[in-house]
Amino acid sequence: MQTPELSRPVSIGDRVTFDTDEGYQAGTVNDLRRDVGNGELHAWVELDHQWPGMFRAVRLAALQSVSNQ
C-alpha cells in the first residue's frame, strides 16, 4: 500500500496548490519537515500573494497540484 506522501512526489522548489478554509492557495515548497507529534511529512510552502516570508505547513496528502520546475 502506498502512503499519501509517496503517491505525490514533491521536492524543494516545486510549485504547489492546495485547498484551505480560506480558499485555494499557491506557493513554492521551501522545505519538507515531519510533524513532531505524529511524524507526518509536511511541505513548508512560501505563499504567493502574501507578504514575503509567509509560510504554511501543508500535509502532502492535501496538495492539489505539483509542478516540478
C-alpha positions as CSV (number, residue, x, y, z in Angstrom):
1,M,0.0,0.0,0.0
2,Q,1.3,3.4,-0.9
3,T,1.3,6.2,1.7
4,P,0.0,9.6,0.6
5,E,3.4,11.1,1.0
6,L,4.8,8.7,-1.6
7,S,2.0,8.9,-4.0
8,R,2.7,12.6,-4.8
9,P,6.4,13.2,-5.1
10,V,7.3,16.7,-4.2
11,S,10.7,18.4,-3.7
12,I,12.0,21.8,-2.7
13,G,11.4,24.4,-5.3
14,D,8.2,22.8,-6.7
15,R,5.1,25.0,-7.3
16,V,2.1,23.6,-5.5
17,T,-1.6,24.5,-5.0
18,F,-3.8,23.4,-2.1
19,D,-7.3,23.9,-0.7
20,T,-7.8,25.6,2.7
21,D,-10.7,27.0,4.6
22,E,-9.6,30.4,3.1
23,G,-9.9,29.0,-0.5
24,Y,-7.3,27.7,-2.9
25,Q,-3.7,28.9,-2.3
26,A,-0.5,28.5,-4.2
27,G,3.2,28.8,-3.5
28,T,6.7,27.3,-3.7
29,V,7.9,24.5,-1.5
30,N,10.7,25.8,0.7
31,D,11.3,22.7,2.9
32,L,9.9,19.3,3.8
33,R,9.5,18.7,7.6
34,R,7.9,16.0,9.7
35,D,5.3,16.8,12.3
36,V,6.7,16.5,15.9
37,G,3.5,14.8,17.1
38,N,2.7,12.1,14.5
39,G,5.6,12.2,12.2
40,E,3.5,13.1,9.1
41,L,5.5,14.8,6.3
42,H,4.5,18.4,5.6
43,A,5.6,20.8,2.8
44,W,6.6,24.2,4.1
45,V,5.1,26.5,1.4
46,E,6.0,30.1,0.8
47,L,2.7,31.6,-0.2
48,D,2.0,33.7,-3.3
49,H,0.2,37.0,-2.9
50,Q,1.3,37.4,0.7
51,W,4.0,39.4,2.4
52,P,7.4,37.9,1.7
53,G,8.3,35.2,4.1
54,M,4.8,34.0,4.9
55,F,4.8,30.2,5.1
56,R,2.2,27.5,5.7
57,A,2.8,23.8,6.6
58,V,0.7,21.7,4.2
59,R,0.2,17.9,4.5
60,L,1.4,16.2,1.3
61,A,-2.0,14.5,1.1
62,A,-3.6,17.9,0.9
63,L,-1.7,19.1,-2.2
64,Q,-3.9,19.6,-5.2
65,S,-1.2,20.0,-7.9
66,V,2.5,19.8,-8.0
67,S,4.5,21.4,-10.8
68,N,8.2,20.4,-10.9
69,Q,10.5,23.1,-12.1
